[in-house]
Amino acid sequence: MEGNVSNVKIKHSLTVESRSRTLITGVEKVINSSPAAIDMTTSEGPLTVKGEGLRIHSFSAADGDLTFEGRVDSLTYARAKKPLLGRIFK
């Protein structure tokens, strides 16, 4: 049964080692990266990592694995916005 693979949700996890090395799985896309912040879309929604000296070490779009180094100060998940019509017609 090879049907619809797009409905399969990629497992999402976060592993932070000593606030300096991080592995995130379930990453669908890296939107922006700077030494102060990394913005991405994960299988659980948008995620922003803030800190200092952040540098992506590796990212595999095929596997959804992202590793980066630098001091992590905060991790913030944003709620996905409802489609425009859904917001207009509550």
PDB file of N, CA, C and O in Angstrom:
ATOM      1  N   MET A   1       0.845  -1.186   0.000  1.00  0.00           N
ATOM      2  CA  MET A   1       0.000   0.000   0.000  1.00  0.00           C
ATOM      3  C   MET A   1       0.878   1.233   0.000  1.00  0.00           C
ATOM      4  O   MET A   1       1.216   1.750   1.065  1.00  0.00           O
ATOM      5  N   GLU A   2       1.251   1.708  -1.158  1.00  0.00           N
ATOM      6  CA  GLU A   2       2.169   2.823  -1.271  1.00  0.00           C
ATOM      7  C   GLU A   2       1.459   4.155  -1.348  1.00  0.00           C
ATOM      8  O   GLU A   2       2.157   5.159  -1.491  1.00  0.00           O
ATOM      9  N   GLY A   3       0.218   4.266  -1.273  1.00  0.00           N
ATOM     10  CA  GLY A   3      -0.647   5.424  -1.403  1.00  0.00           C
ATOM     11  C   GLY A   3      -0.049   6.773  -1.089  1.00  0.00           C
ATOM     12  O   GLY A   3       1.014   7.127  -1.599  1.00  0.00           O
ATOM     13  N   ASN A   4      -0.719   7.511  -0.264  1.00  0.00           N
ATOM     14  CA  ASN A   4      -0.422   8.909  -0.013  1.00  0.00           C
ATOM     15  C   ASN A   4       0.584   9.059   1.121  1.00  0.00           C
ATOM     16  O   ASN A   4       0.225   8.950   2.293  1.00  0.00           O
ATOM     17  N   VAL A   5       1.832   9.307   0.775  1.00  0.00           N
ATOM     18  CA  VAL A   5       2.891   9.454   1.774  1.00  0.00           C
ATOM     19  C   VAL A   5       2.871  10.847   2.392  1.00  0.00           C
ATOM     20  O   VAL A   5       3.397  11.023   3.491  1.00  0.00           O
ATOM     21  N   SER A   6       2.285  11.841   1.732  1.00  0.00           N
ATOM     22  CA  SER A   6       2.310  13.215   2.221  1.00  0.00           C
ATOM     23  C   SER A   6       1.538  13.390   3.525  1.00  0.00           C
ATOM     24  O   SER A   6       1.746  14.392   4.210  1.00  0.00           O
ATOM     25  N   ASN A   7       0.657  12.465   3.900  1.00  0.00           N
ATOM     26  CA  ASN A   7      -0.089  12.563   5.144  1.00  0.00           C
ATOM     27  C   ASN A   7       0.694  12.033   6.341  1.00  0.00           C
ATOM     28  O   ASN A   7       0.229  12.141   7.476  1.00  0.00           O
ATOM     29  N   VAL A   8       1.866  11.467   6.107  1.00  0.00           N
ATOM     30  CA  VAL A   8       2.687  10.927   7.185  1.00  0.00           C
ATOM     31  C   VAL A   8       3.424  12.081   7.862  1.00  0.00           C
ATOM     32  O   VAL A   8       4.159  12.827   7.215  1.00  0.00           O
ATOM     33  N   LYS A   9       3.215  12.217   9.181  1.00  0.00           N
ATOM     34  CA  LYS A   9       3.855  13.289   9.927  1.00  0.00           C
ATOM     35  C   LYS A   9       5.241  12.846  10.374  1.00  0.00           C
ATOM     36  O   LYS A   9       5.393  11.781  10.972  1.00  0.00           O
ATOM     37  N   ILE A  10       6.246  13.656  10.086  1.00  0.00           N
ATOM     38  CA  ILE A  10       7.622  13.351  10.468  1.00  0.00           C
ATOM     39  C   ILE A  10       7.769  13.561  11.976  1.00  0.00           C
ATOM     40  O   ILE A  10       7.304  14.566  12.514  1.00  0.00           O
ATOM     41  N   LYS A  11       8.415  12.613  12.653  1.00  0.00           N
ATOM     42  CA  LYS A  11       8.649  12.725  14.087  1.00  0.00           C
ATOM     43  C   LYS A  11       9.519  13.944  14.375  1.00  0.00           C
ATOM     44  O   LYS A  11      10.523  14.174  13.700  1.00  0.00           O
ATOM     45  N   HIS A  12       9.131  14.714  15.371  1.00  0.00           N
ATOM     46  CA  HIS A  12       9.852  15.928  15.735  1.00  0.00           C
ATOM     47  C   HIS A  12      10.429  15.766  17.138  1.00  0.00           C
ATOM     48  O   HIS A  12       9.724  15.388  18.074  1.00  0.00           O
ATOM     49  N   SER A  13      11.718  16.056  17.268  1.00  0.00           N
ATOM     50  CA  SER A  13      12.342  16.032  18.591  1.00  0.00           C
ATOM     51  C   SER A  13      13.435  17.086  18.662  1.00  0.00           C
ATOM     52  O   SER A  13      13.934  17.566  17.645  1.00  0.00           O
ATOM     53  N   LEU A  14      13.787  17.428  19.876  1.00  0.00           N
ATOM     54  CA  LEU A  14      14.816  18.430  20.160  1.00  0.00           C
ATOM     55  C   LEU A  14      15.782  17.856  21.177  1.00  0.00           C
ATOM     56  O   LEU A  14      15.363  17.356  22.221  1.00  0.00           O
ATOM     57  N   THR A  15      17.071  17.923  20.883  1.00  0.00           N
ATOM     58  CA  THR A  15      18.089  17.510  21.841  1.00  0.00           C
ATOM     59  C   THR A  15      19.098  18.644  21.958  1.00  0.00           C
ATOM     60  O   THR A  15      19.745  19.013  20.979  1.00  0.00           O
ATOM     61  N   VAL A  16      19.228  19.192  23.158  1.00  0.00           N
ATOM     62  CA  VAL A  16      20.178  20.275  23.406  1.00  0.00           C
ATOM     63  C   VAL A  16      21.228  19.753  24.374  1.00  0.00           C
ATOM     64  O   VAL A  16      20.900  19.292  25.467  1.00  0.00           O
ATOM     65  N   GLU A  17      22.490  19.825  23.969  1.00  0.00           N
ATOM     66  CA  GLU A  17      23.595  19.386  24.816  1.00  0.00           C
ATOM     67  C   GLU A  17      24.333  20.607  25.360  1.00  0.00           C
ATOM     68  O   GLU A  17      24.950  21.357  24.604  1.00  0.00           O
ATOM     69  N   SER A  18      24.267  20.794  26.652  1.00  0.00           N
ATOM     70  CA  SER A  18      24.996  21.866  27.335  1.00  0.00           C
ATOM     71  C   SER A  18      24.749  23.256  26.740  1.00  0.00           C
ATOM     72  O   SER A  18      25.636  24.109  26.762  1.00  0.00           O
ATOM     73  N   ARG A  19      23.557  23.479  26.215  1.00  0.00           N
ATOM     74  CA  ARG A  19      23.175  24.764  25.610  1.00  0.00           C
ATOM     75  C   ARG A  19      24.092  25.179  24.473  1.00  0.00           C
ATOM     76  O   ARG A  19      24.086  26.346  24.082  1.00  0.00           O
ATOM     77  N   SER A  20      24.888  24.249  23.927  1.00  0.00           N
ATOM     78  CA  SER A  20      25.838  24.661  22.892  1.00  0.00           C
ATOM     79  C   SER A  20      25.781  23.831  21.616  1.00  0.00           C
ATOM     80  O   SER A  20      26.282  24.272  20.582  1.00  0.00           O
ATOM     81  N   ARG A  21      25.188  22.647  21.658  1.00  0.00           N
ATOM     82  CA  ARG A  21      25.059  21.809  20.454  1.00  0.00           C
ATOM     83  C   ARG A  21      23.636  21.260  20.447  1.00  0.00           C
ATOM     84  O   ARG A  21      23.168  20.707  21.442  1.00  0.00           O
ATOM     85  N   THR A  22      22.957  21.418  19.316  1.00  0.00           N
ATOM     86  CA  THR A  22      21.540  21.065  19.249  1.00  0.00           C
ATOM     87  C   THR A  22      21.241  20.230  18.015  1.00  0.00           C
ATOM     88  O   THR A  22      21.754  20.498  16.929  1.00  0.00           O
ATOM     89  N   LEU A  23      20.401  19.212  18.196  1.00  0.00           N
ATOM     90  CA  LEU A  23      19.884  18.397  17.103  1.00  0.00           C
ATOM     91  C   LEU A  23      18.370  18.528  17.122  1.00  0.00           C
ATOM     92  O   LEU A  23      17.736  18.309  18.155  1.00  0.00           O
ATOM     93  N   ILE A  24      17.792  18.883  15.985  1.00  0.00           N
ATOM     94  CA  ILE A  24      16.343  18.971  15.848  1.00  0.00           C
ATOM     95  C   ILE A  24      15.937  18.065  14.695  1.00  0.00           C
ATOM     96  O   ILE A  24      16.492  18.163  13.600  1.00  0.00           O
ATOM     97  N   THR A  25      14.972  17.186  14.936  1.00  0.00           N
ATOM     98  CA  THR A  25      14.449  16.338  13.870  1.00  0.00           C
ATOM     99  C   THR A  25      13.046  16.824  13.504  1.00  0.00           C
ATOM    100  O   THR A  25      12.393  17.518  14.283  1.00  0.00           O
ATOM    101  N   GLY A  26      12.600  16.453  12.322  1.00  0.00           N
ATOM    102  CA  GLY A  26      11.281  16.880  11.859  1.00  0.00           C
ATOM    103  C   GLY A  26      11.282  18.278  11.280  1.00  0.00           C
ATOM    104  O   GLY A  26      10.235  18.921  11.205  1.00  0.00           O
ATOM    105  N   VAL A  27      12.452  18.760  10.866  1.00  0.00           N
ATOM    106  CA  VAL A  27      12.560  20.097  10.269  1.00  0.00           C
ATOM    107  C   VAL A  27      12.201  19.997   8.785  1.00  0.00           C
ATOM    108  O   VAL A  27      12.795  19.216   8.041  1.00  0.00           O
ATOM    109  N   GLU A  28      11.237  20.786   8.377  1.00  0.00           N
ATOM    110  CA  GLU A  28      10.801  20.771   6.983  1.00  0.00           C
ATOM    111  C   GLU A  28      11.551  21.804   6.144  1.00  0.00           C
ATOM    112  O   GLU A  28      11.864  21.560   4.979  1.00  0.00           O
ATOM    113  N   LYS A  29      11.837  22.970   6.754  1.00  0.00           N
ATOM    114  CA  LYS A  29      12.506  24.025   6.001  1.00  0.00           C
ATOM    115  C   LYS A  29      13.167  25.012   6.959  1.00  0.00           C
ATOM    116  O   LYS A  29      12.587  25.371   7.984  1.00  0.00           O
ATOM    117  N   VAL A  30      14.389  25.452   6.622  1.00  0.00           N
ATOM    118  CA  VAL A  30      15.048  26.528   7.356  1.00  0.00           C
ATOM    119  C   VAL A  30      14.706  27.821   6.617  1.00  0.00           C
ATOM    120  O   VAL A  30      15.034  27.972   5.440  1.00  0.00           O
ATOM    121  N   ILE A  31      14.055  28.740   7.300  1.00  0.00           N
ATOM    122  CA  ILE A  31      13.596  29.988   6.684  1.00  0.00           C
ATOM    123  C   ILE A  31      14.672  31.058   6.736  1.00  0.00           C
ATOM    124  O   ILE A  31      14.894  31.773   5.758  1.00  0.00           O
ATOM    125  N   ASN A  32      15.344  31.169   7.884  1.00  0.00           N
ATOM    126  CA  ASN A  32      16.339  32.219   8.069  1.00  0.00           C
ATOM    127  C   ASN A  32      17.350  31.739   9.111  1.00  0.00           C
ATOM    128  O   ASN A  32      17.005  31.027  10.053  1.00  0.00           O
ATOM    129  N   SER A  33      18.602  32.145   8.919  1.00  0.00           N
ATOM    130  CA  SER A  33      19.647  31.766   9.860  1.00  0.00           C
ATOM    131  C   SER A  33      20.623  32.923  10.030  1.00  0.00           C
ATOM    132  O   SER A  33      21.116  33.488   9.054  1.00  0.00           O
ATOM    133  N   SER A  34      20.891  33.263  11.286  1.00  0.00           N
ATOM    134  CA  SER A  34      21.889  34.283  11.608  1.00  0.00           C
ATOM    135  C   SER A  34      22.550  33.862  12.918  1.00  0.00           C
ATOM    136  O   SER A  34      22.077  32.927  13.565  1.00  0.00           O
ATOM    137  N   PRO A  35      23.629  34.526  13.324  1.00  0.00           N
ATOM    138  CA  PRO A  35      24.262  34.167  14.599  1.00  0.00           C
ATOM    139  C   PRO A  35      23.350  34.380  15.811  1.00  0.00           C
ATOM    140  O   PRO A  35      23.612  33.835  16.883  1.00  0.00           O
ATOM    141  N   ALA A  36      22.276  35.174  15.648  1.00  0.00           N
ATOM    142  CA  ALA A  36      21.375  35.470  16.763  1.00  0.00           C
ATOM    143  C   ALA A  36      20.084  34.658  16.748  1.00  0.00           C
ATOM    144  O   ALA A  36      19.436  34.532  17.787  1.00  0.00           O
ATOM    145  N   ALA A  37      19.687  34.096  15.585  1.00  0.00           N
ATOM    146  CA  ALA A  37      18.410  33.374  15.513  1.00  0.00           C
ATOM    147  C   ALA A  37      18.380  32.429  14.313  1.00  0.00           C
ATOM    148  O   ALA A  37      19.004  32.678  13.282  1.00  0.00           O
ATOM    149  N   ILE A  38      17.636  31.343  14.482  1.00  0.00           N
ATOM    150  CA  ILE A  38      17.361  30.415  13.381  1.00  0.00           C
ATOM    151  C   ILE A  38      15.849  30.211  13.350  1.00  0.00           C
ATOM    152  O   ILE A  38      15.254  29.780  14.338  1.00  0.00           O
ATOM    153  N   ASP A  39      15.233  30.521  12.216  1.00  0.00           N
ATOM    154  CA  ASP A  39      13.794  30.335  12.022  1.00  0.00           C
ATOM    155  C   ASP A  39      13.589  29.143  11.105  1.00  0.00           C
ATOM    156  O   ASP A  39      14.257  29.007  10.080  1.00  0.00           O
ATOM    157  N   MET A  40      12.654  28.279  11.488  1.00  0.00           N
ATOM    158  CA  MET A  40      12.413  27.076  10.691  1.00  0.00           C
ATOM    159  C   MET A  40      10.953  26.661  10.789  1.00  0.00           C
ATOM    160  O   MET A  40      10.208  27.115  11.657  1.00  0.00           O
ATOM    161  N   THR A  41      10.574  25.788   9.874  1.00  0.00           N
ATOM    162  CA  THR A  41       9.267  25.144   9.925  1.00  0.00           C
ATOM    163  C   THR A  41       9.509  23.685  10.265  1.00  0.00           C
ATOM    164  O   THR A  41      10.320  23.016   9.624  1.00  0.00           O
ATOM    165  N   THR A  42       8.800  23.191  11.282  1.00  0.00           N
ATOM    166  CA  THR A  42       8.925  21.795  11.684  1.00  0.00           C
ATOM    167  C   THR A  42       7.584  21.097  11.486  1.00  0.00           C
ATOM    168  O   THR A  42       6.582  21.736  11.166  1.00  0.00           O
ATOM    169  N   SER A  43       7.575  19.803  11.675  1.00  0.00           N
ATOM    170  CA  SER A  43       6.329  19.052  11.551  1.00  0.00           C
ATOM    171  C   SER A  43       5.341  19.415  12.656  1.00  0.00           C
ATOM    172  O   SER A  43       4.169  19.046  12.580  1.00  0.00           O
ATOM    173  N   GLU A  44       5.798  20.133  13.679  1.00  0.00           N
ATOM    174  CA  GLU A  44       4.923  20.593  14.761  1.00  0.00           C
ATOM    175  C   GLU A  44       4.641  22.090  14.685  1.00  0.00           C
ATOM    176  O   GLU A  44       4.050  22.655  15.606  1.00  0.00           O
ATOM    177  N   GLY A  45       5.057  22.739  13.600  1.00  0.00           N
ATOM    178  CA  GLY A  45       4.793  24.162  13.416  1.00  0.00           C
ATOM    179  C   GLY A  45       6.070  24.978  13.369  1.00  0.00           C
ATOM    180  O   GLY A  45       7.168  24.437  13.498  1.00  0.00           O
ATOM    181  N   PRO A  46       5.921  26.295  13.182  1.00  0.00           N
ATOM    182  CA  PRO A  46       7.087  27.189  13.115  1.00  0.00           C
ATOM    183  C   PRO A  46       7.846  27.222  14.443  1.00  0.00           C
ATOM    184  O   PRO A  46       7.247  27.234  15.518  1.00  0.00           O
ATOM    185  N   LEU A  47       9.171  27.237  14.345  1.00  0.00           N
ATOM    186  CA  LEU A  47      10.036  27.255  15.526  1.00  0.00           C
ATOM    187  C   LEU A  47      11.130  28.286  15.327  1.00  0.00           C
ATOM    188  O   LEU A  47      11.757  28.334  14.269  1.00  0.00           O
ATOM    189  N   THR A  48      11.364  29.118  16.345  1.00  0.00           N
ATOM    190  CA  THR A  48      12.461  30.080  16.339  1.00  0.00           C
ATOM    191  C   THR A  48      13.387  29.767  17.501  1.00  0.00           C
ATOM    192  O   THR A  48      12.947  29.628  18.643  1.00  0.00           O
ATOM    193  N   VAL A  49      14.672  29.657  17.199  1.00  0.00           N
ATOM    194  CA  VAL A  49      15.705  29.452  18.209  1.00  0.00           C
ATOM    195  C   VAL A  49      16.494  30.751  18.296  1.00  0.00           C
ATOM    196  O   VAL A  49      16.970  31.255  17.279  1.00  0.00           O
ATOM    197  N   LYS A  50      16.638  31.300  19.504  1.00  0.00           N
ATOM    198  CA  LYS A  50      17.427  32.517  19.697  1.00  0.00           C
ATOM    199  C   LYS A  50      18.608  32.199  20.595  1.00  0.00           C
ATOM    200  O   LYS A  50      18.535  31.343  21.476  1.00  0.00           O
ATOM    201  N   GLY A  51      19.698  32.912  20.348  1.00  0.00           N
ATOM    202  CA  GLY A  51      20.888  32.697  21.145  1.00  0.00           C
ATOM    203  C   GLY A  51      22.039  33.532  20.641  1.00  0.00           C
ATOM    204  O   GLY A  51      21.840  34.601  20.063  1.00  0.00           O
ATOM    205  N   GLU A  52      23.258  33.037  20.864  1.00  0.00           N
ATOM    206  CA  GLU A  52      24.471  33.735  20.431  1.00  0.00           C
ATOM    207  C   GLU A  52      25.389  32.761  19.715  1.00  0.00           C
ATOM    208  O   GLU A  52      25.543  31.615  20.137  1.00  0.00           O
ATOM    209  N   GLY A  53      25.991  33.217  18.639  1.00  0.00           N
ATOM    210  CA  GLY A  53      26.948  32.409  17.905  1.00  0.00           C
ATOM    211  C   GLY A  53      26.331  31.187  17.248  1.00  0.00           C
ATOM    212  O   GLY A  53      27.001  30.169  17.078  1.00  0.00           O
ATOM    213  N   LEU A  54      25.058  31.278  16.876  1.00  0.00           N
ATOM    214  CA  LEU A  54      24.381  30.140  16.258  1.00  0.00           C
ATOM    215  C   LEU A  54      24.911  29.916  14.850  1.00  0.00           C
ATOM    216  O   LEU A  54      24.979  30.845  14.046  1.00  0.00           O
ATOM    217  N   ARG A  55      25.287  28.675  14.561  1.00  0.00           N
ATOM    218  CA  ARG A  55      25.836  28.332  13.250  1.00  0.00           C
ATOM    219  C   ARG A  55      25.360  26.937  12.884  1.00  0.00           C
ATOM    220  O   ARG A  55      25.622  25.970  13.599  1.00  0.00           O
ATOM    221  N   ILE A  56      24.655  26.844  11.756  1.00  0.00           N
ATOM    222  CA  ILE A  56      24.166  25.546  11.303  1.00  0.00           C
ATOM    223  C   ILE A  56      25.348  24.678  10.894  1.00  0.00           C
ATOM    224  O   ILE A  56      26.188  25.083  10.091  1.00  0.00           O
ATOM    225  N   HIS A  57      25.397  23.490  11.456  1.00  0.00           N
ATOM    226  CA  HIS A  57      26.459  22.542  11.133  1.00  0.00           C
ATOM    227  C   HIS A  57      26.032  21.674   9.957  1.00  0.00           C
ATOM    228  O   HIS A  57      26.806  21.463   9.024  1.00  0.00           O
ATOM    229  N   SER A  58      24.780  21.164   9.999  1.00  0.00           N
ATOM    230  CA  SER A  58      24.268  20.366   8.880  1.00  0.00           C
ATOM    231  C   SER A  58      22.745  20.409   8.874  1.00  0.00           C
ATOM    232  O   SER A  58      22.104  20.550   9.915  1.00  0.00           O
ATOM    233  N   PHE A  59      22.181  20.283   7.669  1.00  0.00           N
ATOM    234  CA  PHE A  59      20.735  20.200   7.501  1.00  0.00           C
ATOM    235  C   PHE A  59      20.443  19.272   6.336  1.00  0.00           C
ATOM    236  O   PHE A  59      20.976  19.445   5.239  1.00  0.00           O
ATOM    237  N   SER A  60      19.595  18.290   6.584  1.00  0.00           N
ATOM    238  CA  SER A  60      19.166  17.360   5.545  1.00  0.00           C
ATOM    239  C   SER A  60      17.664  17.509   5.370  1.00  0.00           C
ATOM    240  O   SER A  60      16.889  17.088   6.229  1.00  0.00           O
ATOM    241  N   ALA A  61      17.253  18.110   4.257  1.00  0.00           N
ATOM    242  CA  ALA A  61      15.832  18.270   3.980  1.00  0.00           C
ATOM    243  C   ALA A  61      15.166  16.911   3.795  1.00  0.00           C
ATOM    244  O   ALA A  61      13.995  16.740   4.136  1.00  0.00           O
ATOM    245  N   ALA A  62      15.905  15.948   3.259  1.00  0.00           N
ATOM    246  CA  ALA A  62      15.345  14.615   3.026  1.00  0.00           C
ATOM    247  C   ALA A  62      15.019  13.912   4.346  1.00  0.00           C
ATOM    248  O   ALA A  62      13.975  13.270   4.461  1.00  0.00           O
ATOM    249  N   ASP A  63      15.905  14.028   5.342  1.00  0.00           N
ATOM    250  CA  ASP A  63      15.703  13.373   6.636  1.00  0.00           C
ATOM    251  C   ASP A  63      15.007  14.269   7.652  1.00  0.00           C
ATOM    252  O   ASP A  63      14.406  13.781   8.608  1.00  0.00           O
ATOM    253  N   GLY A  64      15.091  15.589   7.441  1.00  0.00           N
ATOM    254  CA  GLY A  64      14.510  16.534   8.391  1.00  0.00           C
ATOM    255  C   GLY A  64      15.380  16.768   9.605  1.00  0.00           C
ATOM    256  O   GLY A  64      14.892  17.244  10.629  1.00  0.00           O
ATOM    257  N   ASP A  65      16.676  16.439   9.513  1.00  0.00           N
ATOM    258  CA  ASP A  65      17.599  16.607  10.640  1.00  0.00           C
ATOM    259  C   ASP A  65      18.404  17.894  10.498  1.00  0.00           C
ATOM    260  O   ASP A  65      18.986  18.162   9.448  1.00  0.00           O
ATOM    261  N   LEU A  66      18.430  18.680  11.562  1.00  0.00           N
ATOM    262  CA  LEU A  66      19.192  19.926  11.607  1.00  0.00           C
ATOM    263  C   LEU A  66      20.082  19.897  12.839  1.00  0.00           C
ATOM    264  O   LEU A  66      19.596  19.660  13.945  1.00  0.00           O
ATOM    265  N   THR A  67      21.378  20.133  12.664  1.00  0.00           N
ATOM    266  CA  THR A  67      22.281  20.280  13.804  1.00  0.00           C
ATOM    267  C   THR A  67      22.922  21.651  13.711  1.00  0.00           C
ATOM    268  O   THR A  67      23.285  22.118  12.631  1.00  0.00           O
ATOM    269  N   PHE A  68      23.054  22.285  14.868  1.00  0.00           N
ATOM    270  CA  PHE A  68      23.727  23.578  14.904  1.00  0.00           C
ATOM    271  C   PHE A  68      24.459  23.741  16.225  1.00  0.00           C
ATOM    272  O   PHE A  68      24.191  23.044  17.203  1.00  0.00           O
ATOM    273  N   GLU A  69      25.387  24.679  16.221  1.00  0.00           N
ATOM    274  CA  GLU A  69      26.183  24.976  17.404  1.00  0.00           C
ATOM    275  C   GLU A  69      25.944  26.420  17.810  1.00  0.00           C
ATOM    276  O   GLU A  69      25.510  27.233  16.993  1.00  0.00           O
ATOM    277  N   GLY A  70      26.220  26.739  19.048  1.00  0.00           N
ATOM    278  CA  GLY A  70      26.050  28.080  19.576  1.00  0.00           C
ATOM    279  C   GLY A  70      25.195  28.025  20.829  1.00  0.00           C
ATOM    280  O   GLY A  70      24.507  27.034  21.076  1.00  0.00           O
ATOM    281  N   ARG A  71      25.238  29.086  21.618  1.00  0.00           N
ATOM    282  CA  ARG A  71      24.499  29.124  22.877  1.00  0.00           C
ATOM    283  C   ARG A  71      23.010  29.357  22.623  1.00  0.00           C
ATOM    284  O   ARG A  71      22.632  30.345  21.995  1.00  0.00           O
ATOM    285  N   VAL A  72      22.178  28.456  23.105  1.00  0.00           N
ATOM    286  CA  VAL A  72      20.728  28.565  22.961  1.00  0.00           C
ATOM    287  C   VAL A  72      20.168  29.299  24.170  1.00  0.00           C
ATOM    288  O   VAL A  72      20.375  28.885  25.311  1.00  0.00           O
ATOM    289  N   ASP A  73      19.450  30.404  23.907  1.00  0.00           N
ATOM    290  CA  ASP A  73      18.802  31.171  24.979  1.00  0.00           C
ATOM    291  C   ASP A  73      17.303  30.899  25.050  1.00  0.00           C
ATOM    292  O   ASP A  73      16.718  30.888  26.133  1.00  0.00           O
ATOM    293  N   SER A  74      16.677  30.676  23.871  1.00  0.00           N
ATOM    294  CA  SER A  74      15.238  30.405  23.889  1.00  0.00           C
ATOM    295  C   SER A  74      14.810  29.617  22.659  1.00  0.00           C
ATOM    296  O   SER A  74      15.430  29.689  21.597  1.00  0.00           O
ATOM    297  N   LEU A  75      13.733  28.867  22.838  1.00  0.00           N
ATOM    298  CA  LEU A  75      13.088  28.109  21.768  1.00  0.00           C
ATOM    299  C   LEU A  75      11.611  28.504  21.818  1.00  0.00           C
ATOM    300  O   LEU A  75      10.965  28.359  22.855  1.00  0.00           O
ATOM    301  N   THR A  76      11.079  28.998  20.706  1.00  0.00           N
ATOM    302  CA  THR A  76       9.693  29.461  20.690  1.00  0.00           C
ATOM    303  C   THR A  76       8.946  28.855  19.515  1.00  0.00           C
ATOM    304  O   THR A  76       9.346  29.004  18.360  1.00  0.00           O
ATOM    305  N   TYR A  77       7.849  28.164  19.830  1.00  0.00           N
ATOM    306  CA  TYR A  77       6.965  27.641  18.791  1.00  0.00           C
ATOM    307  C   TYR A  77       5.854  28.657  18.551  1.00  0.00           C
ATOM    308  O   TYR A  77       5.254  29.170  19.495  1.00  0.00           O
ATOM    309  N   ALA A  78       5.588  28.940  17.284  1.00  0.00           N
ATOM    310  CA  ALA A  78       4.496  29.845  16.932  1.00  0.00           C
ATOM    311  C   ALA A  78       3.311  29.012  16.481  1.00  0.00           C
ATOM    312  O   ALA A  78       3.467  27.929  15.918  1.00  0.00           O
ATOM    313  N   ARG A  79       2.150  29.527  16.734  1.00  0.00           N
ATOM    314  CA  ARG A  79       0.954  28.859  16.243  1.00  0.00           C
ATOM    315  C   ARG A  79       0.836  29.122  14.761  1.00  0.00           C
ATOM    316  O   ARG A  79       1.087  30.232  14.290  1.00  0.00           O
ATOM    317  N   ALA A  80       0.455  28.097  14.031  1.00  0.00           N
ATOM    318  CA  ALA A  80       0.221  28.277  12.600  1.00  0.00           C
ATOM    319  C   ALA A  80      -1.044  29.115  12.432  1.00  0.00           C
ATOM    320  O   ALA A  80      -2.047  28.888  13.109  1.00  0.00           O
ATOM    321  N   LYS A  81      -0.984  30.079  11.528  1.00  0.00           N
ATOM    322  CA  LYS A  81      -2.149  30.927  11.280  1.00  0.00           C
ATOM    323  C   LYS A  81      -3.216  30.144  10.537  1.00  0.00           C
ATOM    324  O   LYS A  81      -2.925  29.323   9.666  1.00  0.00           O
ATOM    325  N   LYS A  82      -4.471  30.423  10.908  1.00  0.00           N
ATOM    326  CA  LYS A  82      -5.584  29.827  10.185  1.00  0.00           C
ATOM    327  C   LYS A  82      -5.648  30.456   8.801  1.00  0.00           C
ATOM    328  O   LYS A  82      -5.240  31.603   8.622  1.00  0.00           O
ATOM    329  N   PRO A  83      -6.156  29.717   7.820  1.00  0.00           N
ATOM    330  CA  PRO A  83      -6.341  30.313   6.494  1.00  0.00           C
ATOM    331  C   PRO A  83      -7.237  31.547   6.589  1.00  0.00           C
ATOM    332  O   PRO A  83      -8.095  31.631   7.468  1.00  0.00           O
ATOM    333  N   LEU A  84      -7.037  32.488   5.692  1.00  0.00           N
ATOM    334  CA  LEU A  84      -7.764  33.763   5.709  1.00  0.00           C
ATOM    335  C   LEU A  84      -9.270  33.552   5.771  1.00  0.00           C
ATOM    336  O   LEU A  84      -9.940  34.189   6.584  1.00  0.00           O
ATOM    337  N   LEU A  85      -9.815  32.688   4.947  1.00  0.00           N
ATOM    338  CA  LEU A  85     -11.259  32.459   4.962  1.00  0.00           C
ATOM    339  C   LEU A  85     -11.726  31.899   6.304  1.00  0.00           C
ATOM    340  O   LEU A  85     -12.830  32.204   6.753  1.00  0.00           O
ATOM    341  N   GLY A  86     -10.904  31.098   6.932  1.00  0.00           N
ATOM    342  CA  GLY A  86     -11.240  30.560   8.245  1.00  0.00           C
ATOM    343  C   GLY A  86     -11.289  31.638   9.320  1.00  0.00           C
ATOM    344  O   GLY A  86     -12.074  31.545  10.263  1.00  0.00           O
ATOM    345  N   ARG A  87     -10.448  32.662   9.177  1.00  0.00           N
ATOM    346  CA  ARG A  87     -10.454  33.766  10.129  1.00  0.00           C
ATOM    347  C   ARG A  87     -11.625  34.705   9.884  1.00  0.00           C
ATOM    348  O   ARG A  87     -12.155  35.290  10.829  1.00  0.00           O
ATOM    349  N   ILE A  88     -12.035  34.856   8.636  1.00  0.00           N
ATOM    350  CA  ILE A  88     -13.144  35.757   8.301  1.00  0.00           C
ATOM    351  C   ILE A  88     -14.475  35.127   8.706  1.00  0.00           C
ATOM    352  O   ILE A  88     -15.324  35.791   9.300  1.00  0.00           O
ATOM    353  N   PHE A  89     -14.658  33.843   8.384  1.00  0.00           N
ATOM    354  CA  PHE A  89     -15.925  33.151   8.664  1.00  0.00           C
ATOM    355  C   PHE A  89     -15.765  32.226   9.848  1.00  0.00           C
ATOM    356  O   PHE A  89     -15.645  31.013   9.677  1.00  0.00           O
ATOM    357  N   LYS A  90     -15.760  32.783  11.052  1.00  0.00           N
ATOM    358  CA  LYS A  90     -15.561  31.991  12.275  1.00  0.00           C
ATOM    359  C   LYS A  90     -16.726  31.092  12.552  1.00  0.00           C
ATOM    360  O   LYS A  90     -16.718  30.360  13.542  1.00  0.00           O
TER     361      LYS A  90
END
